[in-house]
Amino acid sequence: MLVVEDDAVLAATELDLLRAALPEAELFSAQDGLAAWEILRQRGADVVLSDVALPGMSALELLRRIRKTPELAGTSVILVSGVISPEQLFSLLDNGADDCLIKPIRGEELVARVRAALKRAGRQRELARKARELEEKYARASEFLSWVSHEIRTPLSAMMSAAHILKRYGKQKPEEVPRFAEVIHREGQRLTRLINNLLDLAKIDAGEVTWHWQEVNLCPLLGQVREAFTSLCADRSLVLDLRPCPETILWVDPDKLIQVLTNLLANAIRHSPDGGVVRLAVALQPGEVQLSVEDQGPGVPPGMEERIFERFRQLDLTDERGGTGLGLAISREIVSRMGGRIWVERSELGGAKFVVALPLKAWDPGVGHGAV
């Protein structure tokens, strides 16, 4: 709150009253309009209590500047004057004053008016916050619709084109049937992954995911994940290097953890060159275990390390090999709900290194074993 008063004695009296009645409020003071404007420009204020007759800059000009400044839109202004005519009072209110006080001011009235102004300012802040949230949600919804329409249209177009060729030329050129059937199959799988990822995110947001918490021996789980990718790696002559795993017991949902590791390994394989190396490793750190997935791909562009985890905002990173751009967003949600963290850094192999850190001690998920 800012008190603007050129009478030092009166300013001290007002400040003492307000400090005693509103100990939680942060108070500033200025003796002229120019100094008050500098404070408002630099720090802002929820409430301004200002004398009308100010040196340097009139209170009316100060009020006009406040009302023209978007950052001060929620500031409540109380003007204080001596004897004032109804016309002058109406003029002050017409120019944007929220309240007016007439000298001499009773202490109880000053505190009551200021307290009411603080409440108004609080409501204005809350309304502004909700307005910003609505704007962000609208922007995200528009971006989501654009993203989904693009991602669904791409595989559908490929499938429709391949089906059209098969329908028209399949009997004439039977040797081409396997080629276009493979296109339909591959793009159908891509479309299925996209839809499943969208459903997963919707369930997480709605709190409809059921979690099955249990003690899990990490090493057999990693072996299971590695085995699932053996065939895919062999097809592209990739080496899936599982580093020796220290004996580790975690309190997690094993299926969800497998989903995270599957997402990370699928990304690593997708972006790795044929014949490259993908590494899966475990490292024990104080209070946590860190699981890392590294590849020899192009890596993550500088400045994108956080953005790639945002849903519907990875379109520029999605490639022709079938990524949907949603797996990392889902992985971060899952890891966060298991009490952990996930981030990306540069790998010694030359590509990206995704790290999942999970607490070693039994972590209390808060809601037990039900849906969250």
C-alpha positions as CSV (number, residue, x, y, z in Angstrom):
1,M,0.0,0.0,0.0
2,L,1.2,3.5,-0.9
3,V,0.4,6.6,1.3
4,V,1.0,9.9,-0.6
5,E,0.9,12.9,1.7
6,D,3.1,16.1,1.7
7,D,2.2,16.9,5.4
8,A,4.8,14.8,7.3
9,V,2.8,14.8,10.6
10,L,-0.4,13.7,8.9
11,A,1.5,11.0,6.8
12,A,3.1,9.6,10.0
13,T,-0.3,9.5,11.7
14,E,-1.9,7.6,8.8
15,L,1.0,5.2,8.6
16,D,0.9,4.5,12.3
17,L,-2.8,3.8,12.2
18,L,-2.6,1.5,9.2
19,R,0.4,-0.4,10.6
20,A,-1.4,-1.1,13.9
21,A,-4.7,-2.1,12.2
22,L,-3.2,-4.0,9.2
23,P,0.1,-5.6,10.3
24,E,0.2,-7.9,7.3
25,A,0.2,-5.0,4.8
26,E,3.4,-3.7,3.3
27,L,3.4,0.1,3.5
28,F,5.3,2.7,1.5
29,S,5.1,6.5,1.5
30,A,5.8,9.5,-0.7
31,Q,5.6,13.2,-0.2
32,D,4.8,14.3,-3.8
33,G,3.1,13.0,-6.9
34,L,6.3,12.4,-8.9
35,A,7.9,10.3,-6.2
36,A,4.6,8.4,-5.8
37,W,4.6,7.6,-9.5
38,E,8.1,6.3,-9.5
39,I,7.2,3.9,-6.6
40,L,4.1,2.7,-8.5
41,R,6.1,2.3,-11.7
42,Q,8.8,0.2,-10.1
43,R,6.8,-1.7,-7.4
44,G,3.1,-1.3,-8.0
45,A,0.6,-1.2,-5.2
46,D,-2.8,-2.7,-4.3
47,V,-4.1,0.5,-2.7
48,V,-3.0,4.1,-3.0
49,L,-4.1,6.6,-0.3
50,S,-3.4,10.0,-1.7
51,D,-4.0,13.6,-0.7
52,V,-5.6,15.6,-3.6
53,A,-3.4,18.6,-3.3
54,L,0.1,17.3,-4.1
55,P,3.3,19.1,-5.1
56,G,5.1,18.0,-8.3
57,M,2.2,16.2,-9.8
58,S,-1.4,16.5,-8.9
59,A,-3.3,13.6,-7.5
60,L,-5.7,13.8,-10.5
61,E,-2.7,13.4,-12.9
62,L,-1.4,10.6,-10.8
63,L,-4.8,8.9,-10.9
64,R,-5.0,9.3,-14.7
65,R,-1.5,7.6,-15.1
66,I,-2.6,4.8,-12.9
67,R,-5.7,4.2,-14.9
68,K,-3.8,4.2,-18.2
69,T,-1.2,1.6,-17.0
70,P,-2.3,-2.0,-17.6
71,E,0.0,-3.3,-14.8
72,L,-1.8,-1.1,-12.3
73,A,-5.3,-2.0,-13.5
74,G,-6.2,-3.7,-10.1
75,T,-4.9,-0.8,-8.0
76,S,-7.6,0.8,-5.8
77,V,-7.2,4.6,-5.3
78,I,-8.6,6.5,-2.3
79,L,-8.3,10.3,-2.5
80,V,-8.2,12.5,0.6
81,S,-9.3,16.1,0.4
82,G,-10.3,19.0,2.7
83,V,-13.6,20.8,2.1
84,I,-14.8,19.7,-1.3
85,S,-17.9,20.5,-3.3
86,P,-20.2,17.7,-4.7
87,E,-19.1,18.7,-8.2
88,Q,-15.4,18.2,-7.3
89,L,-16.2,14.9,-5.6
90,F,-18.1,13.7,-8.7
91,S,-15.2,14.8,-10.9
92,L,-12.7,12.7,-8.9
93,L,-14.9,9.7,-9.1
94,D,-15.5,10.2,-12.8
95,N,-11.7,10.2,-13.3
96,G,-11.3,6.8,-11.7
97,A,-11.1,7.3,-8.0
98,D,-12.5,4.3,-6.1
99,D,-13.2,6.2,-2.9
100,C,-12.8,9.7,-1.3
101,L,-12.2,10.7,2.3
102,I,-12.9,14.2,3.6
103,K,-10.5,15.7,6.2
104,P,-10.4,15.6,9.2
105,I,-10.5,11.8,9.0
106,R,-11.4,9.6,11.9
107,G,-9.0,6.7,12.4
108,E,-11.7,4.1,12.4
109,E,-13.1,5.3,9.1
110,L,-9.6,5.4,7.5
111,V,-8.9,1.9,8.5
112,A,-12.3,0.6,7.4
113,R,-12.1,2.3,4.0
114,V,-8.5,1.0,3.4
115,R,-9.5,-2.5,4.5
116,A,-12.4,-2.5,2.1
117,A,-10.0,-1.2,-0.7
118,L,-7.6,-4.1,0.0
119,K,-10.4,-6.6,-0.3
120,R,-11.4,-5.0,-3.6
121,A,-7.8,-5.2,-4.8
122,G,-7.7,-8.8,-3.8
123,R,-10.8,-9.6,-5.7
124,Q,-9.4,-7.8,-8.7
125,R,-6.2,-9.8,-8.6
126,E,-8.2,-13.0,-8.4
127,L,-10.3,-12.0,-11.3
128,A,-7.2,-11.0,-13.3
129,R,-5.6,-14.4,-12.5
130,K,-8.7,-16.3,-13.6
131,A,-8.8,-14.2,-16.8
132,R,-5.2,-15.1,-17.5
133,E,-5.9,-18.8,-16.9
134,L,-8.9,-18.7,-19.2
135,E,-6.8,-17.0,-21.9
136,E,-4.1,-19.6,-21.5
137,K,-6.6,-22.5,-21.6
138,Y,-8.2,-21.0,-24.7
139,A,-4.8,-20.7,-26.4
140,R,-3.9,-24.2,-25.4
141,A,-7.2,-25.5,-26.6
142,S,-6.8,-23.8,-30.0
143,E,-3.2,-25.2,-30.2
144,F,-4.5,-28.6,-29.2
145,L,-7.1,-28.6,-32.0
146,S,-4.6,-27.5,-34.5
147,W,-2.1,-30.1,-33.3
148,V,-4.5,-33.0,-33.3
149,S,-6.0,-32.1,-36.6
150,H,-2.5,-32.1,-38.2
151,E,-1.4,-35.3,-36.5
152,I,-4.5,-37.2,-37.3
153,R,-4.7,-35.9,-40.9
154,T,-1.2,-37.1,-41.7
155,P,-1.6,-40.9,-41.1
156,L,-5.2,-40.8,-42.3
157,S,-4.1,-39.3,-45.6
158,A,-1.3,-41.9,-46.0
159,M,-3.7,-44.7,-45.2
160,M,-6.4,-43.4,-47.6
161,S,-3.9,-42.9,-50.4
162,A,-2.5,-46.5,-49.9
163,A,-6.0,-48.0,-49.8
164,H,-7.0,-46.1,-53.0
165,I,-3.9,-47.4,-54.8
166,L,-4.6,-51.0,-53.6
167,K,-8.3,-50.7,-54.7
168,R,-7.5,-49.4,-58.1
169,Y,-4.3,-51.2,-59.0
170,G,-4.0,-54.1,-56.6
171,K,-5.2,-56.7,-59.1
172,Q,-3.0,-55.3,-61.9
173,K,0.2,-55.1,-59.8
174,P,-0.1,-57.7,-57.1
175,E,3.6,-57.4,-56.3
176,E,2.9,-53.8,-55.0
177,V,0.3,-55.0,-52.5
178,P,2.7,-55.8,-49.6
179,R,4.3,-52.4,-49.9
180,F,1.0,-50.4,-49.6
181,A,-0.4,-52.8,-47.0
182,E,2.7,-52.0,-44.9
183,V,1.9,-48.3,-45.3
184,I,-1.6,-48.8,-44.0
185,H,-0.4,-51.0,-41.1
186,R,2.4,-48.6,-40.1
187,E,0.2,-45.5,-40.2
188,G,-2.6,-47.3,-38.4
189,Q,-0.2,-48.1,-35.6
190,R,0.9,-44.4,-35.5
191,L,-2.8,-43.3,-35.3
192,T,-3.4,-45.8,-32.5
193,R,-0.5,-44.5,-30.5
194,L,-1.7,-41.0,-30.9
195,I,-5.2,-41.9,-29.7
196,N,-3.9,-43.9,-26.8
197,N,-1.7,-41.1,-25.7
198,L,-4.5,-38.6,-25.9
199,L,-6.7,-41.0,-23.8
200,D,-3.8,-41.4,-21.2
201,L,-3.5,-37.7,-20.8
202,A,-7.2,-37.2,-20.5
203,K,-7.4,-39.9,-17.8
204,I,-4.5,-38.3,-15.9
205,D,-6.0,-34.9,-16.0
206,A,-9.4,-36.2,-14.8
207,G,-7.8,-38.2,-12.0
208,E,-9.2,-41.5,-13.4
209,V,-5.9,-43.4,-13.5
210,T,-5.7,-46.3,-11.1
211,W,-2.3,-46.8,-9.5
212,H,-1.0,-50.1,-8.1
213,W,1.7,-49.2,-5.6
214,Q,4.1,-52.0,-4.6
215,E,7.7,-52.8,-3.8
216,V,9.5,-53.5,-7.1
217,N,12.9,-55.0,-7.7
218,L,14.3,-52.7,-10.3
219,C,16.8,-55.0,-12.0
220,P,14.3,-57.7,-13.3
221,L,12.0,-54.9,-14.4
222,L,14.8,-53.4,-16.5
223,G,15.5,-56.8,-18.0
224,Q,11.9,-57.1,-19.0
225,V,11.9,-53.7,-20.7
226,R,15.1,-54.5,-22.5
227,E,13.7,-57.8,-23.8
228,A,10.7,-56.0,-25.3
229,F,13.0,-54.0,-27.5
230,T,15.3,-56.7,-28.6
231,S,13.6,-57.4,-31.9
232,L,13.1,-53.7,-32.8
233,C,16.8,-53.0,-32.1
234,A,17.9,-56.1,-34.2
235,D,15.8,-54.8,-37.2
236,R,18.0,-51.7,-37.3
237,S,21.3,-53.2,-36.1
238,L,21.1,-51.2,-32.9
239,V,22.9,-52.2,-29.7
240,L,20.7,-51.8,-26.6
241,D,23.3,-51.6,-23.8
242,L,21.9,-52.3,-20.4
243,R,24.6,-51.4,-17.8
244,P,25.0,-53.5,-14.7
245,C,22.1,-52.8,-12.3
246,P,22.7,-52.4,-8.6
247,E,20.2,-54.2,-6.4
248,T,17.5,-51.7,-5.9
249,I,14.0,-51.8,-4.4
250,L,11.5,-49.0,-5.2
251,W,7.9,-48.2,-4.2
252,V,6.3,-47.6,-7.5
253,D,3.6,-48.7,-9.9
254,P,5.6,-51.1,-12.1
255,D,3.3,-50.9,-15.1
256,K,3.5,-47.1,-15.1
257,L,7.3,-47.2,-14.7
258,I,7.6,-49.6,-17.6
259,Q,5.4,-47.2,-19.6
260,V,7.9,-44.3,-18.9
261,L,10.9,-46.4,-19.8
262,T,9.2,-47.7,-22.9
263,N,8.5,-44.1,-24.0
264,L,12.1,-43.1,-23.5
265,L,13.6,-46.1,-25.2
266,A,11.2,-45.8,-28.1
267,N,12.2,-42.2,-28.5
268,A,15.9,-43.1,-28.3
269,I,15.6,-45.9,-30.9
270,R,13.5,-43.7,-33.2
271,H,16.1,-40.9,-33.2
272,S,19.2,-43.1,-33.3
273,P,21.1,-43.9,-36.6
274,D,21.0,-47.5,-37.8
275,G,23.8,-49.4,-36.2
276,G,24.1,-47.0,-33.2
277,V,24.0,-47.6,-29.5
278,V,21.2,-47.0,-27.0
279,R,22.2,-47.2,-23.4
280,L,20.0,-47.9,-20.4
281,A,21.8,-47.4,-17.0
282,V,21.1,-47.1,-13.3
283,A,23.0,-45.0,-10.8
284,L,22.4,-44.8,-7.0
285,Q,22.5,-41.3,-5.6
286,P,21.8,-40.1,-2.0
287,G,18.1,-40.8,-1.3
288,E,17.3,-41.6,-4.9
289,V,18.0,-43.8,-7.9
290,Q,18.6,-42.4,-11.4
291,L,17.6,-44.3,-14.5
292,S,19.0,-42.9,-17.7
293,V,18.3,-43.6,-21.4
294,E,21.0,-42.3,-23.8
295,D,21.2,-42.3,-27.6
296,Q,23.4,-41.2,-30.5
297,G,20.7,-39.2,-32.2
298,P,20.7,-35.4,-32.9
299,G,20.0,-34.5,-29.3
300,V,17.7,-31.8,-28.0
301,P,18.3,-28.3,-29.3
302,P,19.6,-25.8,-26.7
303,G,16.7,-24.0,-25.0
304,M,14.2,-26.8,-25.7
305,E,15.1,-28.9,-22.6
306,E,11.9,-28.0,-20.8
307,R,9.6,-27.3,-23.7
308,I,9.8,-30.9,-25.0
309,F,8.0,-32.1,-21.9
310,E,5.0,-29.7,-22.6
311,R,2.0,-31.4,-24.2
312,F,1.0,-30.4,-27.7
313,R,4.1,-28.2,-28.0
314,Q,6.6,-30.6,-29.6
315,L,5.3,-30.4,-33.2
316,D,8.6,-29.1,-34.4
317,L,10.4,-32.1,-32.9
318,T,8.0,-34.7,-34.2
319,D,9.6,-36.7,-37.1
320,E,8.6,-38.9,-39.9
321,R,9.3,-42.1,-38.0
322,G,6.0,-41.9,-36.1
323,G,6.5,-39.9,-32.9
324,T,3.4,-38.3,-31.5
325,G,5.1,-35.7,-29.3
326,L,3.0,-36.7,-26.3
327,G,5.1,-39.5,-24.7
328,L,7.3,-37.1,-22.8
329,A,4.4,-35.2,-21.4
330,I,2.8,-38.4,-20.2
331,S,6.2,-39.6,-18.8
332,R,6.6,-36.4,-16.7
333,E,3.1,-36.7,-15.3
334,I,3.7,-40.3,-14.3
335,V,7.2,-39.7,-12.8
336,S,5.9,-36.6,-10.9
337,R,3.1,-38.7,-9.3
338,M,5.6,-41.3,-8.3
339,G,7.5,-38.6,-6.3
340,G,10.3,-38.2,-8.9
341,R,11.8,-35.9,-11.5
342,I,12.6,-36.3,-15.2
343,W,14.9,-34.1,-17.3
344,V,17.1,-34.2,-20.4
345,E,20.8,-33.4,-20.9
346,R,23.5,-34.0,-23.4
347,S,24.7,-37.6,-23.6
348,E,28.3,-38.7,-23.7
349,L,27.2,-40.8,-26.7
350,G,26.5,-37.6,-28.6
351,G,22.7,-37.5,-28.5
352,A,20.2,-37.0,-25.7
353,K,20.3,-38.4,-22.2
354,F,16.9,-38.6,-20.4
355,V,17.2,-39.1,-16.6
356,V,14.4,-40.3,-14.3
357,A,15.1,-39.8,-10.6
358,L,12.9,-41.8,-8.2
359,P,13.1,-41.8,-4.3
360,L,14.7,-44.8,-2.8
361,K,12.7,-44.8,0.4
362,A,9.1,-45.9,0.5
363,W,7.3,-42.9,-0.9
364,D,3.8,-42.2,0.3
365,P,1.6,-41.4,-2.7
366,G,-0.9,-39.8,-0.4
367,V,-4.0,-41.4,-1.8
368,G,-3.1,-45.0,-1.3
369,H,-4.0,-47.6,-3.9
370,G,-7.0,-46.1,-5.5
371,A,-7.7,-43.8,-8.5
372,V,-6.0,-40.4,-8.5
